[in-house]
């Protein structure tokens, strides 16, 4: 692009001027190369951070000023769009300031829900008149422009994230040319006097191989970066109900890899009902959680790949968190699931000396049933006292309605702040997606691994790991996240909090209540009494296209339909439905009609059900129930057969078919 070429020339000149200053600071200067190394380095989280603090700029609603005024006009205000710091006139044009921070520092995360509404983003570093980076915000965040490539940058589930680090020596100002966006920028401020080599395009070019190498690791982060370190010890344990096992690892060392494959009659129940605890150096357990939740998946086995933990496609759970200890680590597993469970995997341990700046790894779980969504509230994820680093959370929520549950903002208080230094714009924004989107995604740092539907109903599981944007604290950290639901209902949720703490650091987690070690039931959506739901019918055969269950905002019985798409003329679909008593029945049915639906001939047990039906409609509707005729149905399975007869001329491509339900009248 022309603007990239123009700025490459000017930035190269700027880099020549800045390079001697960085050289004078010596090899210890913070620079892009070193920050890229940090992106895959979990070991560095195990040490006390003396060199930087982490902060945030965001477009949160500025009406939120007083935590004692618990209203939508104040503490729970939700107008988070377009709330920039100020406007400036630069070269006769308005620019909207998103960030203005003294250095030395580095941007480590930039998120937006609608970068297309931001125009051009400009990064003014060290008070230079010309921006070091100037490009459309959507291009910067989109992951397709060098050096801001995927997976360092990119869109996932309508959330646009950049984790590309941008260091600066003295000052950073970020502006956009159009001001109506949602945004979050997380950044570090280094200790005064810390030498930092400011980002330039030339520096990025010199780091191109490193950028590619880091991108490769982050694209498939399921394997530990240092695969040759330490020893792997296999285990194979079978636990009867109520039984437990333990093992002790001698120190000084670090537990740096855990894998676990679970076999049980009901794996979902087993993962929630089996509790793991790990205690270091004779302290009370620093890790205490249901097995699945510890590995960032709940409920059940939900494949994802992140840098510190994940679930492989074959169901193997893994953890790559580095957990140092001085004398010993005692690992205990207790089966409270009510059924036998077999656990197989490996424990990876490496030599690591315990030093004065070493931190213990903490991972704790809490859950609460039937949380009322009115009045709104701040629900606490973690309170920690002492010195440490906050490194992430996993959230599992059971939502009984289709309405969106996650308008709530994160509020993080560091070292006794009276007002949260981190005040976000929405739950999905914190977790790196946007617009209450239901699409699943996985990334080295953030994930949505389960979202049942329809809409946002059912079980959802999301996670975010603060690796580059970890939050160091010297005395305390408090993390609240608003319960801000569109509906007046009750939800059940559970969280995992991951953090590191110095010896003597404490948290506010209570012992686990065994009564909470269950997967919450979600009531089935309301439906037509006696209906044979299309989405529950067995697909006997499909000659072409795909037949699947679809949920959505439309008023289907039980909230779902059976959806056949991408069929061609003459293609056939066969569905089985069960009848308890043989006899003569009138078969009635409810179908979906839409602009991309086709004309289809229906059959019951091979007998034509009238003439072909045209399911085209100018908009998506659930049509009124209609009679297909009278048929003799046998006891057991009967067949509804669908044959595509093409579509009308004005229909959109798709030739689709949607069955809400059948209803049988003797």
Secondary structure, 3 states (H helix, E strand, C coil): CHHHHHHHHHHHHHHHHHHHHHHHHCCCCECHHHHHHHCCCCHHHHECCCCEEEEEEECCCCCCCCCCCCCCCCCCCCCCCCCCCEEEEECCEEEEEEEEEECCEEEEEEEECCHHHCCEEEEEECCCCCCCEEEEHHHHHHCEECCEECCCEEEECCEEEECCCEEECCEEEEEECCCCCCEEEEEEEECCCCCECCCCHHHHHHCHHHHHHHHHHHHCCCCCCCCCCCEEEEEEEEECCCCEEEEEEECCEEEEEEEEEEEECCHHHHHHHEEEEEEECCCCCCEEEEHHHHCCCCCCCCCEECCCEEECCCCCEEECCCEEECCEEEEEEEECCCCCEEEEEEEEEEECCCCCCECEEEEEEEEEEEEECCCCEEEEEEEEECCEEEEEEEEEEEECCCCCCECCCEEEEECCCCCCCEECCCHHHHCCCCCCCCCCECCCCEEEEEECCCCCCEEEEEEEECCCCCEEECCEEEEEEEEECCCCCEEEEEEEEEEEECCCCEECCCCCCHHHCCCCCCCCCCCCCCCEEHHHCEEEEECCCEEEEEECCCCCHHHEEEEEECCCCCCEEEEEEEECCCEEEEEEEEEEEECCECEEEEEECCEECCCCEECECCCCEECCCEEEEEEEECCEEEEEEEEECCCCCCCCCCCEEEEEEEEEEC
